[in-house]
Structures are given as structure tokens and as C-alpha cells.
Amino acid sequence: MKVLDLFCGVGGLSYGLEEAGFDVVAGVDHDEDVIETFNENHSARGIVADLKNTTPEDFDEEYNIGDVDSVSGGPPCQGFSNANMNNGDDERNNLIFTFADYVEYFDPDYFLMENVVGILSDSRYEDLLQRFEDMGYDVAYENMLATEYGIPQKRRRVITVGSRDISKEILDHVSTKDSPTVKDAIGDLPVLEVGEDSDMNAHTAPNHRSDTVEKIKRVPQGGDMGDLPEEYQLKSYDPERHSCCYGRLEWDEPADTITTGFLRNGSGRFTHPEQHRALTPREAARLQSFPDSFKFSEDIYQASKEIGNAVPPELARRIGNSIQIQDSITTAVQNQGIAD
Ligand SMILES: C[S@@+](CC[C@H](N)C(=O)[O-])C[C@H]1O[C@@H](n2cnc3c(N)ncnc32)[C@H](O)[C@@H]1O
């Protein structure tokens, strides 16, 4: 099944779909740096293009995409995220309609869209679903918790699928599995001091000021800034607003959501369970279910953006598998009907 991956980033979604047997014909993103990383990891063509500033017709003509069976994508989600308090005016939100424009033009049998949970409380999501239905798609969506799909991370994402008539079946049959723990995912990686590098791609420890390290040392597993003596807490510290600030991961639990800010302890629960530093990009990539063979940018800040923005490949693989299985059942039933 051929798939076009829009807003592809480095291709966490593409990677999972490839693992499920899809043939990714191209990934498209306007960020040259992520496309460089996409191209290092996929045989599919990575295309640098601003999807908002071209029409699907012009895009198809310029890049000669042709027929595809599926269109997938993760249109940017910052405008919908809780951190931005559902800023419905954020113009990036309108990229969900750009995604719909491409689905309408390519008219695939299936589409798959990933977004943050905030989309469920934005009225534009209803408009979007209606638009897909008007195009003749049967549409279903689900708020998925990654820990239920074999991923060591409490990440929630809304997955929307469209097909001619089996979307609910696709989502109902995405296979589930208990998640591994943080220890299962990263316990075997080489120990690194603050700022230390290793031979392994992206396993480079972020640098911290010595006063930051002093704070980190005092936070136990599962704890956060609230566990620090008052003299170590930020003056502005408010446990309600800064929950998980300086949080330390626990070996025997899944991780909290890996965001693009995981190199900074103050941004969330990103401190290694034992070592007194924030996660390396490779540790974060493992918590996102990327294999070690997937190479990220050598610049750890660029790598943190690539990893934090990605769809966990394992989640994409499971959804992709379900599409493949439901598609073959539909085809077999249709063929049976013809034979009868
Ligand atoms: C959430 S990330 C996608 C992650 C990707 N699905 C993955 O699994 O790795 C959204 C991507 O949309 C890209 N993007 C934002 N605006 C765009 C535009 N106008 N045209 C093309 N790409 C855009 C960003 O550069 C970013 O890489």
C-alpha cells in the first residue's frame, strides 16, 4: 500500500508504517533539517515544501507523486496543546484543513492523522470530521494512551482514521500490549556524566550548571521540585503550575510524555532515574520506541525537536498493521461476493 506522509518530521509515523508493510512514497515537511534526518533513515523521498503555500495540484505536478492508497500526517499541534490553552486563533491549527485539502485531491482509500488531545475540544475538529464525511469517508477517532500499545511512555494522542467503510474496525483492532518500563527501555545504555558524549548516535548528555546538578541530586525517583528543600526551589515555584518541574523518572514505571523540552530538567519529568542529568536524545528516542538504528541530528537541540515531535513508531506500526488486516478482510469479502 503506497502512502504519502505529510508534515512528516523525521518520520516516526513513516517508520512505523514501513514496519507494517506500507510503501512510503514521500515524506513532506517545510523544515530542511528534519528532511535531512528523514532522508538518512528512509528510502522514501524527503521533500522540503511548505504545504500551506502550494496547492495539492501544483505539489503533485512538481513532485510527480501519482496515485497513493493512503495519506498520513501529523499537522502541527501547538495551537491545540493544553500548554497553549487551546488558542483557537493559532493559524497553525488551520493546517488540519490543509491536510484535508491533500486528502481530497489524492482521494486515497485510507487516511491517518495524528494530533494532540486538545483537538477534541476545538470546534474546528468537528468541521474537519464533517468535511471528511462529505468527501465520502467513514471516519473514526480515538484518544490513545501509548502505554497501552507497548510504548514505555504515558503519551496521549488522538488518532483519526478515514476509510471507505471500516474506520471503526481499524481502531477497534489496533493490537494492545502492556508497556515496558523506563528500565526496560533505557536501563542498558552507557552511563554518562553531565555533558559527556559517547560513540552511540544521539547518546550525548546535556550540560547543566553546577547549581542545577546540586538540585537534581536531591530529587528522588518519582519526585520533583516539591521534594527539594525550600532554599533550592525557584522563588516562583508553584506546585499547581509547575507540576513535574525537575521531575525524576522512575525505573519501574513508564515515562511521562517526552516533549521537545526533554534536555531541560525544569521543563518536566526528564531527569534520568539514577544519573544526575536530563535524558540524552537516545534515551528519549528509546522511550519513544525508536530503534537504535534510527539516526538523529548530531546537534542535540535539533535532535530533541526531532524526537519530541515524533509519533512513536510502535504506535504507527500497530495502527498500520490494523489497516492492512482490515483491508485484506474487506478485499477477501469483496472477492467472495464476486465469486458467489
Ligand atoms: C508534529 S510534527 C510531525 C511529526 C511526524 N509525524 C513524525 O512522526 O515524526 C509536525 C511537522 O510539521 C511541519 N510543518 C509545520 N508547518 C508546515 C508547513 N506549512 N508545511 C510543511 N510542513 C510543516 C513541522 O516542521 C514539523 O516537522
The ligand as an SDF file (V2000), in Angstrom:
LIG
                    3D

 27 29  0  0  0  0  0  0  0  0999 V2000
    4.2060   17.0200   14.9140 C   0  0  0  0  0  0  0  0  0  0  0  0
    5.4830   17.1940   13.7290 S   0  0  0  0  0  0  0  0  0  0  0  0
    5.2460   15.7150   12.7760 C   0  0  0  0  0  0  0  0  0  0  0  0
    5.9680   14.5140   13.3270 C   0  0  0  0  0  0  0  0  0  0  0  0
    5.9500   13.3170   12.3980 C   0  0  0  0  0  0  0  0  0  0  0  0
    4.6340   12.8580   12.0590 N   0  0  0  0  0  0  0  0  0  0  0  0
    6.7530   12.1350   12.9880 C   0  0  0  0  0  0  0  0  0  0  0  0
    6.1680   11.1140   13.2870 O   0  0  0  0  0  0  0  0  0  0  0  0
    7.9910   12.2510   13.1120 O   0  0  0  0  0  0  0  0  0  0  0  0
    4.8190   18.4160   12.6350 C   0  0  0  0  0  0  0  0  0  0  0  0
    5.7300   18.7960   11.4640 C   0  0  0  0  0  0  0  0  0  0  0  0
    5.0250   19.7040   10.5990 O   0  0  0  0  0  0  0  0  0  0  0  0
    5.9920   20.5330    9.9660 C   0  0  0  0  0  0  0  0  0  0  0  0
    5.2980   21.6980    9.3860 N   0  0  0  0  0  0  0  0  0  0  0  0
    4.7590   22.7470   10.0540 C   0  0  0  0  0  0  0  0  0  0  0  0
    4.1890   23.6180    9.1940 N   0  0  0  0  0  0  0  0  0  0  0  0
    4.3900   23.1140    7.9430 C   0  0  0  0  0  0  0  0  0  0  0  0
    4.0370   23.5530    6.6370 C   0  0  0  0  0  0  0  0  0  0  0  0
    3.3660   24.6930    6.4500 N   0  0  0  0  0  0  0  0  0  0  0  0
    4.3830   22.7850    5.5780 N   0  0  0  0  0  0  0  0  0  0  0  0
    5.0710   21.6240    5.7690 C   0  0  0  0  0  0  0  0  0  0  0  0
    5.4390   21.1720    6.9800 N   0  0  0  0  0  0  0  0  0  0  0  0
    5.1050   21.8940    8.0590 C   0  0  0  0  0  0  0  0  0  0  0  0
    6.9610   20.8490   11.0830 C   0  0  0  0  0  0  0  0  0  0  0  0
    8.2180   21.2460   10.5620 O   0  0  0  0  0  0  0  0  0  0  0  0
    7.0050   19.5270   11.8600 C   0  0  0  0  0  0  0  0  0  0  0  0
    8.1170   18.7500   11.4750 O   0  0  0  0  0  0  0  0  0  0  0  0
  1  2  1  0
  2  3  1  0
  2 10  1  0
  3  4  1  0
  4  5  1  0
  5  6  1  0
  5  7  1  0
  7  8  2  0
  7  9  1  0
 10 11  1  0
 11 12  1  0
 11 26  1  0
 12 13  1  0
 13 14  1  0
 13 24  1  0
 14 15  1  0
 14 23  1  0
 15 16  2  0
 16 17  1  0
 17 18  1  0
 17 23  2  0
 18 19  1  0
 18 20  2  0
 20 21  1  0
 21 22  2  0
 22 23  1  0
 24 25  1  0
 24 26  1  0
 26 27  1  0
M  CHG  2   2   1   9  -1
M  END
$$$$
